[in-house]
Structures are given as C-alpha cells and as structure tokens.
C-alpha cells in the first residue's frame, strides 16, 4: 500500500509538469538551459530565506509557541517576497541575454521569445518548488507506518500531492503574467502576482483542514491560468478552434515532418 501511495502521489504532483517538459522543452537545448537557470534562481531565493529564518529562530525564545508560529509566518512571507524578487532579477537577466542572442544571431528575430522564456522559467521555478515541497513527504509515504491509524486525517499524502501540483502550475502561470507585466510595465499586475502567491502560501496554515486550502488554491489556479492564457496571446476564438480541431495552423504544425 505504501508503494502505491508513493507512486500515485508522485504522478499526481509531477505528472503534468513532466509531460509539459517532455513535449514542449526537452527537444530544445536553449529552453532546457533557461529552465535549469530558473530552477537555480528559485533555489538561491530559498537559501537566502532559509538562512534569515534560521538566524531569527536561533535568537528567539524557543519556548514560546506563539513566537515560533509568528516566525514561521514571517518565514513564509519572506520566502514569497524573495522568490518574486528573484523572478524579477531573472527577468532582467533574460532580457539582457535575449538581446545578446539577437546580436549574435544571423536572423532578424530572437531565437526565443520573452513569452516562451516566461513559460520556461516559470516551469523551472515550479519544478524546484514542487521538489522541495513534497520530496520529504514522498519519502515518508514509503513507510513504515500508516497515516490516519490514530484518527488523524487520512488524506495527507494525496492532499500534499494535489497542493504541489497546484504550486508547480501556478509558478508557470505566475511567470507568464509576471513577465508580461514587466514588458508592458503594468505594476498592478506584478502586485497581483505577489499577493496571489502570498495568499496561496498562507492558505497552507489551515491544514490539516485540506478543503480549506485546496479549494481556494485551485480557484486561484483557474484564474491565473485564464490570465496567463490571455497574456500569451490566447482568445476565446482560438480556444474554441483548438478544442473543435478546426485550427488549421495548429493541425499543420503537428503534422510537419520532423
């Protein structure tokens, strides 16, 4: 049973993201490099926030439960702000890198567009965030022991997997909206990304009441998915043509010889 829980939770958490990577990124070495770089930027932001949180815990009163919970909330908020700061720093770096690639390229167009970079970097952020969120949980799912045997919630692993899936996809959508906001200088959109990120992160404090965290998170995920779709140039007409298989350009693109 523990092996089934492990593989089920793993496929739920990382299945869609791995599929996106294999079908849209893996064949392009440039995209793979930018994805790894995005994951590295997220890792550095986590390192800095962990360092600050560790120092504050050491100098605080460890016997005060209220103070320790306050420091935990502080750590979450600080981590979110640092992640978004590093996302902006990565955007600035990619902007410069893209200009350099254009200068070296013999073509008049950039080898990779900013919208593609937003998607790839967002997925890189999501992969690393998801890995650090759920890797210890997946390790515990292999046993020994059974969750809920003493009356505790039995949906711990499955709920954690669905939350990790949401976080990975949200990072991808946040990346698209964030980069588009930077390109068009829509600072209110940047604020919306940061606030939604803070809300999703703080929703985890209501656990183990998982319905209180998962339902609002997936509502935010749906809103950000629609927003990212519009930022990427999508429209209701394009969506309808795609779903009804009437988009000739899309069909031709998928039948071109490789």
Secondary structure by P-SEA (a helix, b strand, c coil): caaaaaaaaaaaacaaaaaaaaccccccaaaaaaaaaaaaaaaaaaaaaaaaaaaaaaacccccaaaaaaaaaaaaaaaaaaaaaaaaaaaaaaaaaaaaaaaacccccccccaaaaaaaaaaaaaaaaaaaacaaaaaaaaccccccccccccaaaaaaaaaaaaaaaaaaaaaaaaaaaaaacaaaaaaaaaaaaaaaaacccccccccccaaaaaaaaaaaaaaaaaaacccaaaaaaaaaccaaaaaaaaaccc
